[in-house]
């Protein structure tokens, strides 16, 4: 069976785009912790009610609850998953190994990109308010300024894509990612992909890793 994949990378490094292709073309299941939290709440399960209570209190969902959520939604014996959004630090990486992955074959993939270039990419990112298509004013500009090529709806900029917020987010990422990478490197499970390449080249590299 294909290895379980843990996608690691800064915001805007292309993880979401590539995860969608891994699902469509290689048959992976995409596990986004945010999506799982919403799904569990909607289901009305005991775990969902627990999560709802934590969120209603204005608190972050703790690691143990996230791990419980992942275990409740994973069947590693028959399905290959993409873990996206967890782990975010070394403690979470160790817990994911111990509680969820256990003896399953897994690889961590780091979307490696120069953070200065990434900051420029994020500040220039625009999203269609109609169909959700993503543009970039530097590398994938719309034909008509401010309008989507596909549906003609207006393009918007995410509130957290302003320069100050982007720099803060990337600094937080930089401070936490190195111990995570060291954890996976120590067990021979770390693969690095040059995320500054064209999406097609990145996907070609991912297909090799997923063999």
C-alpha positions as CSV (number, residue, x, y, z in Angstrom):
1,X,0.0,0.0,0.0
2,X,1.1,3.6,-0.5
3,X,2.7,5.3,2.5
4,X,0.7,7.6,4.7
5,X,1.8,11.2,3.8
6,X,2.3,14.1,6.2
7,X,2.5,17.4,4.3
8,X,4.6,20.1,5.9
9,X,5.1,23.6,4.6
10,X,4.6,27.2,5.2
11,X,1.2,28.9,4.4
12,X,1.0,29.3,0.7
13,X,3.6,26.8,-0.2
14,X,1.2,24.8,-2.4
15,X,0.2,22.0,-0.1
16,X,-3.5,22.4,-0.7
17,X,-3.2,22.3,-4.5
18,X,-1.0,19.2,-4.4
19,X,-3.2,17.4,-1.9
20,X,-6.1,17.8,-4.2
21,X,-4.2,16.1,-7.0
22,X,-3.0,13.3,-4.8
23,X,-6.6,12.6,-3.9
24,X,-7.8,12.8,-7.5
25,X,-5.0,10.9,-9.2
26,X,-3.4,8.6,-6.6
27,X,-6.5,7.8,-4.5
28,X,-5.4,9.4,-1.3
29,X,-7.9,10.5,1.4
30,X,-7.3,14.1,2.6
31,X,-7.4,14.5,6.3
32,X,-7.7,18.2,7.2
33,X,-8.0,18.7,11.0
34,X,-10.3,21.7,10.5
35,X,-12.6,19.8,8.2
36,X,-12.7,16.8,10.6
37,X,-13.6,19.1,13.5
38,X,-16.5,20.6,11.6
39,X,-17.7,17.1,10.4
40,X,-17.6,15.6,13.9
41,X,-19.5,18.6,15.4
42,X,-22.2,18.2,12.6
43,X,-22.5,14.5,13.3
44,X,-23.7,15.1,16.9
45,X,-21.4,12.4,18.2
46,X,-20.1,12.4,21.8
47,X,-16.7,13.5,20.5
48,X,-18.4,16.2,18.4
49,X,-20.1,17.6,21.4
50,X,-16.8,17.6,23.3
51,X,-15.2,19.5,20.5
52,X,-18.1,22.0,20.3
53,X,-17.8,22.6,24.0
54,X,-14.1,23.4,23.7
55,X,-14.7,25.8,20.8
56,X,-17.7,27.5,22.4
57,X,-15.5,28.3,25.4
58,X,-13.1,30.1,23.0
59,X,-10.3,27.6,23.5
60,X,-8.1,25.8,21.0
61,X,-8.8,22.1,20.6
62,X,-6.1,20.3,22.6
63,X,-3.7,17.8,21.0
64,X,-5.3,14.7,22.7
65,X,-8.7,15.6,21.3
66,X,-7.3,16.1,17.8
67,X,-5.5,12.7,18.0
68,X,-8.8,11.1,19.2
69,X,-10.5,12.7,16.2
70,X,-7.9,11.4,13.8
71,X,-8.1,7.9,15.2
72,X,-11.9,7.9,14.9
73,X,-11.7,8.8,11.2
74,X,-8.7,6.7,10.1
75,X,-8.4,3.2,8.9
76,X,-4.7,2.9,8.1
77,X,-4.9,-0.8,7.4
78,X,-6.8,-0.2,4.2
79,X,-6.5,3.5,3.2
80,X,-3.7,5.9,2.5
81,X,-4.2,9.3,4.0
82,X,-2.7,12.8,3.7
83,X,-2.3,14.5,7.0
84,X,-2.6,18.2,6.6
85,X,-2.5,20.8,9.3
86,X,-1.2,18.4,12.0
87,X,1.5,18.1,13.3
88,X,2.5,21.7,13.7
89,X,5.3,21.1,16.3
90,X,7.6,18.4,17.5
91,X,5.4,17.2,20.3
92,X,2.5,16.8,17.9
93,X,4.7,14.9,15.5
94,X,5.8,12.4,18.2
95,X,2.2,12.0,19.4
96,X,1.0,11.4,15.8
97,X,3.5,8.6,15.5
98,X,2.7,7.0,18.8
99,X,-1.1,7.3,18.8
100,X,-2.2,7.2,15.2
101,X,0.5,6.1,12.7
102,X,2.1,3.4,15.0
103,X,3.6,0.8,12.6
104,X,2.1,2.2,9.4
105,X,4.5,3.1,6.6
106,X,4.7,6.9,6.5
107,X,6.6,9.8,4.9
108,X,6.8,13.4,5.8
109,X,7.0,15.8,2.8
110,X,8.4,19.3,3.3
111,X,7.4,21.9,0.7
112,X,10.7,23.7,0.7
113,X,10.6,27.3,-0.5
114,X,12.5,30.6,0.2
115,X,10.3,32.4,2.7
116,X,11.0,35.8,1.2
117,X,9.7,34.6,-2.2
118,X,6.8,33.0,-0.4
119,X,5.9,36.3,1.3
120,X,5.7,38.0,-2.1
121,X,3.5,35.1,-3.4
122,X,1.1,35.4,-0.5
123,X,0.8,39.2,-0.6
124,X,0.0,39.0,-4.3
125,X,-2.5,36.1,-3.9
126,X,-6.1,36.8,-5.0
127,X,-9.1,34.4,-4.8
128,X,-12.3,34.5,-7.0
129,X,-15.3,35.3,-4.9
130,X,-17.5,33.2,-7.2
131,X,-15.8,29.9,-8.1
132,X,-12.8,30.0,-5.7
133,X,-10.1,30.0,-8.4
134,X,-6.8,31.2,-7.1
135,X,-4.6,33.8,-8.9
136,X,-1.3,35.5,-8.3
137,X,-0.5,39.0,-9.6
138,X,3.1,38.0,-10.1
139,X,2.9,34.5,-11.7
140,X,-0.8,33.9,-12.7
141,X,-2.4,37.3,-13.2
142,X,-6.1,37.4,-14.4
143,X,-6.6,38.6,-18.0
144,X,-8.7,41.5,-16.8
145,X,-7.6,43.2,-13.6
146,X,-9.8,42.2,-10.6
147,X,-11.9,39.7,-12.6
148,X,-11.9,35.9,-12.7
149,X,-11.0,34.4,-16.1
150,X,-13.4,31.5,-15.5
151,X,-16.6,33.1,-14.2
152,X,-16.1,36.8,-14.3
153,X,-16.6,37.3,-10.6
154,X,-14.5,39.8,-8.6
155,X,-11.2,38.8,-7.1
156,X,-10.6,39.3,-3.4
157,X,-7.5,39.3,-1.1
158,X,-7.6,37.4,2.1
159,X,-7.4,39.6,5.2
160,X,-4.4,37.7,6.5
161,X,-2.5,38.1,3.2
162,X,-1.4,41.7,4.1
163,X,2.4,42.2,4.4
164,X,2.7,42.5,8.2
165,X,0.5,39.5,8.9
166,X,2.3,37.4,6.3
167,X,5.7,38.2,7.9
168,X,4.4,37.3,11.3
169,X,2.9,34.0,10.1
170,X,6.1,33.0,8.3
171,X,8.3,33.8,11.3
172,X,6.1,31.6,13.6
173,X,6.3,28.8,11.0
174,X,10.1,29.1,10.7
175,X,10.5,28.9,14.5
176,X,8.5,25.7,14.8
177,X,9.3,23.7,11.7
178,X,13.0,22.8,12.2
179,X,12.4,20.5,15.2
180,X,9.6,18.8,13.2
181,X,11.9,18.2,10.2
182,X,14.6,16.9,12.5
183,X,12.1,14.4,14.0
184,X,11.2,12.9,10.7
185,X,14.8,13.1,9.3
186,X,16.0,11.0,12.3
187,X,13.7,8.2,11.4
188,X,14.6,8.4,7.6
189,X,11.0,9.5,6.7
190,X,11.7,13.0,5.5
191,X,11.4,14.0,1.8
192,X,12.0,17.5,0.6
193,X,10.3,19.0,-2.5
194,X,11.3,22.2,-4.2
195,X,8.0,24.1,-3.9
196,X,9.2,27.0,-6.0
197,X,9.0,24.8,-9.1
198,X,5.9,24.7,-11.4
199,X,3.0,22.7,-9.9
200,X,3.4,19.9,-12.5
201,X,7.1,19.4,-11.4
202,X,6.1,19.4,-7.8
203,X,3.5,16.8,-8.4
204,X,5.9,14.6,-10.4
205,X,8.2,14.6,-7.3
206,X,5.3,13.7,-5.1
207,X,4.4,10.8,-7.2
208,X,7.9,9.4,-6.8
209,X,7.7,9.9,-3.0
210,X,4.3,8.2,-2.8
211,X,5.5,4.9,-4.4
